[in-house]
């Protein structure tokens, strides 16, 4: 009931419902949600809501009408690029590459490569992995630039950092996390570097 198509505060939820409907093979419902978002954005003069609706509509049409899906995704991509939202633009590029698939490998590869580059710049490792996997599926070499996770802390390092923030010493951290002191020292050295 809270996702009435005329409420601006639930736009993300409406889009999420549409994505779930696509996953459940109910593209018809997702198409209607996409159209509702486009209309809501147009009425409220909000290009970003329109862009989210275009992206959802493009994704929903991908299985039945590739040219229309691509047109909607390209419209969404242009809006995200214009608004300076690189993560959403990269997600849209990756979706566009998936829709194009093997039909237009050259364009699909270019979009996947651009998405990969943006995801790496943003530190979005899982998304970068998905873009690289798509490129490999398309028969394109997908070398990730540099080692993965450089400059980012692992989950364990984040735990150690939180305990350092609480004022615990290395031996206290080792005891709390059931690690050796030497292992904690390595984590602390990595955090400091």
Residue pairs with C-beta under 8 A, 6 or more apart in sequence:
2 10
2 13
3 10
3 13
3 14
3 17
4 10
5 14
5 33
5 36
5 37
5 39
5 40
6 40
8 40
8 44
8 46
8 49
11 37
11 40
11 49
11 52
12 52
14 33
14 36
14 37
15 33
15 37
15 52
15 53
15 55
15 56
17 33
18 29
18 30
18 33
18 34
18 37
18 56
18 59
18 60
19 30
19 56
19 59
21 27
21 29
21 30
21 33
21 60
22 30
22 59
22 60
27 60
27 61
27 63
27 64
30 56
30 57
30 59
30 60
31 57
31 60
31 61
33 53
33 56
33 60
34 53
34 54
34 55
34 56
34 57
34 58
34 59
34 60
34 72
35 53
35 57
36 53
37 49
37 50
37 52
37 53
37 56
38 49
38 50
38 53
38 54
38 57
39 53
40 46
40 49
40 53
41 47
41 48
41 49
41 50
41 51
41 52
41 53
42 50
47 79
47 82
47 83
48 79
48 83
48 85
50 79
51 75
51 76
51 79
51 80
51 83
51 88
52 76
54 72
54 73
54 75
54 76
54 79
55 72
55 73
55 76
55 88
55 91
55 92
55 95
57 72
58 68
58 69
58 70
58 71
58 72
58 73
58 75
58 76
58 95
58 96
58 99
59 69
59 73
59 95
59 99
60 69
61 68
61 69
61 72
62 69
62 95
62 98
62 99
66 99
66 100
66 103
69 99
70 96
70 99
70 100
73 92
73 95
73 96
73 99
74 96
76 92
77 89
77 92
77 93
77 96
80 86
80 88
80 89
80 92
81 89
86 118
86 121
86 122
87 118
87 122
87 124
89 118
90 114
90 115
90 118
90 119
90 122
90 124
90 127
90 131
91 115
91 127
93 111
93 112
93 114
93 115
93 118
94 111
94 112
94 115
94 127
94 130
94 131
94 134
96 108
96 111
97 107
97 108
97 109
97 111
97 112
97 115
97 131
97 134
97 138
98 108
98 134
100 107
100 108
100 111
101 108
101 138
102 108
102 138
105 138
105 139
105 140
108 134
108 138
109 135
109 138
109 140
112 131
112 134
112 135
112 138
112 140
112 142
113 131
113 135
113 140
113 142
115 127
115 131
116 128
116 131
116 132
116 135
116 142
116 144
117 145
119 125
119 127
119 128
119 131
120 128
120 144
120 145
123 151
123 152
125 148
125 149
125 152
128 144
131 142
132 142
132 144
133 142
135 141
135 142
136 142
153 161
153 190
153 191
156 177
156 187
157 187
157 190
157 191
159 177
160 173
160 177
160 184
160 187
160 188
160 191
161 191
163 172
163 173
163 176
163 177
164 173
164 188
164 191
168 176
170 181
170 184
170 185
170 188
171 181
171 184
173 179
173 184
174 180
174 181
174 183
174 184
177 184
179 187
